[in-house]
Amino acid sequence: MDVCNTCQQHSACVYKLSSIPSPRTTQNHELMLASLSRMMLHGFKSSVQDFTFGPWKVTAAKNHIMKSKDIERLAEEMNMPSLPEMLFGDNVLRIQHTDGYGIEFNAIDALKQVSSMEDTVKVACAQEWQESRMDSEHPKEVVKPYDWTYTTDYRGTLMGEGMQIKVIETAERINMEKLKAREQIMFFDEVLLFEDELHDHGVSMISVKIRVMPTSFFLLLRFFLRVDGVLIRINDTRLYHEGGKNYMLREFSTRESKISELKFLKSEADLEYIEKRLKLDFINNTTENGCPAEENPAIMLENLRAIKAKHAALCCQVKEITATQKESIDCIRNSLSSVMKLMQHFQQTTDVEVHPLTKSEQDLAELLGSAISHTTTEVPPAVGASVKQPPTESPSLI
């Protein structure tokens, strides 16, 4: 049995933490007690659910939060100052073959992937806190830095002694379109592995859920981190298996964005929502008030956009017509100028009487500009032609 593992990475910005956040506050303990009280009030009980899919057995086990002494012992073993407030050490989601090998997801192995030597994120108020203590005599460096966000790239724990699943790289991807198809869900469960409120600065949690369909099963392990005012980070592990195939597909992806970037994207989405909501409100109000469709503001806005588009197209056409008209008039001017020069030459070399220009010819000369007015010159006395020269200058309309 082969598990194919593909990794999809996204660029992310990482912050260095110069100081460990303050110890858990009384408010955190009150929240934990409230959560425990709610569990007791609703009668929380341990549960184990099994489901068989071909040769595979899916097991989802849920239990109580680990006891304080067990958490302290585990923290020492992992060389970490502290562990998540709500740690479900006995919770597990397991997929096991009848031959004994398989893969499972549990909180302890997920925490083993957390860095015990490096803190990676500053809270929003860390810079102000550090500046306010620049003159302090107390040491500014933490004694034992660690990743207080509990970020983990955990992708599951392989099981089996004599035989194990083999992990190889592959270019094949999970077909998300198949998962979108409507199919009966024969089994579903979600298991929380750990959760922490990050000393009142956000939330860090990891959970795994699975759904089994008649032809396949799909699992999603998600680590979610929100540091208030700083960033949001999501690490996803997806596991997919189709019945009849001798392998699973496993994909891992990590995504991270600054809160400031998300706020910008949210503002754009809000503007789009407001525009659509206003349009819907216009339509509903005009319908309720019996307003004619042509007076509907939303329809008027759509018509206005169409009119603007038509106006822009007409302007382009007018520019093209104007340019063509100018070219035509220039061509007529040049041709007429040549003709008038030729007539002037005949007038000077032959005994030809040239009649004065008619009123329409004079109007045409004025329309075409000075190209004609300068083509007729005074006739030599020997010719004796009686030609009246038009005004030397005519207003041009072009």
Secondary structure, DSSP 8 states (H G I E B T S, - for coil): -EEEEEEEE--------SS------HHHHHHHHHHHHHHHHTT---EEEEEEETTEEEEEEE-----HHHHHHHHHHTT-S---SEE-TT-EEEEEETTS-EEEEEHHHHHHTS-SS------TTHHHHHHTTTT-SS--S-SS---TT-------EEE-SS---EEEE-S----HHHHHS-----EEEEEEEEEE-GGGTEEEEEEEEEEE-SSEEEEEEEEEEEETTTEEEEEEEEEEEETT-SEEEEEEEEEEEEHHHHHHHHHHHHHHHHHHHHHHHHHHHHHHTT--GGG-HHHHHHHHHHHHHHHHHHHHHHHHHHHHHHHHHHHHHHHHHHHHHHHHHHHHHS--------HHHHHHHHHH-HHHHTT-----TTT--------S------
